[in-house]
Amino acid sequence: MAGKRALLNPWPGRSSMEVTGVEVFPVGERPLKASANAVADDRLALKKPRVIWAGGRLFAAMPSYRTEEGRYRGLRFHRP
């Protein structure tokens, strides 16, 4: 499978995940409106995505961190 990434499905026989928990923490300041936590299938947790108001609409910004060089990197998780 040269040039293609194989997808690893940790839940064989299922094509989608069920959201099993959501917590929203309103902030109310512009542009940051809220922070949240979400859980899928009681196994996968997404911590601290942000809800931001920009360009006349709301969107979700995924968690990121700042490197030593001052650049921002998105968080990634994978199974070895």
N, C-alpha and C positions, 0 to 999 in steps of 0.2 A: 504494500500500500504506500508506495513512494509518493511524497508530496501531499498526502492527506493525513489528517489526524483522526485516529480512531476514538470514538466516544465511548467512555466507560459508563455504563448505566449501573449505579449501585443498587437499583431496585428492579431486577429483571421482571419482565411481564407488565411493567407499568410505563406509560408514555407521558405521564404528567405527575406533578407533585401537588399535594393539598396543603394549603396554608392553614396551619393549626394554631397559630397565635400571632397577635399583633398588638403592640403597645405604641401609642403616639404621645409625644411630650410636646405640647404647644409652647412656642417661644413668643410669637407675636411681633417680633422685631423684623423690619425689612432689612435686607432681603430674606434672611432666615426666618421661616415660618414655624418649623417644627423639626424635631428629631424623632427617630422611631427605632423599634426593634421588631423583627419578624422571625417566625419559626415555620418551617415547612416539614411536613411529615413527622413532627416531633423529633427530628434528627438534625436538620440543617438550620443554623441560626445566622441571621444577618443582623449585625449590630451597628447602630448609629448611622443609617443612611439619613440624609438631610432633605427636607422639603424646602425648596427655595423659590422665591418669587423673582422672576427676571423676564424681560421682554414681554411683559403683559400677561404672563401665564405662570403656572406652577409646574415645577419638575422635580424629580428625585435625583439627588447627587449621591453617588456611591461613596462609601468610606475611603479615605486616602490618608497617606502619611507623608511627612516632609523628610527628604533624604538629607544627609550631611552637606550635600552640595546646594541645598535650598530648593531642589525640584520636588514636585509632588508626584507620588506614585500611587496607583490604585492597588487595593488589596486583592490578592489572588490566592486561591486555595486549590490544591490538587492532591490526588492520591498518588503516591509513588509506585 
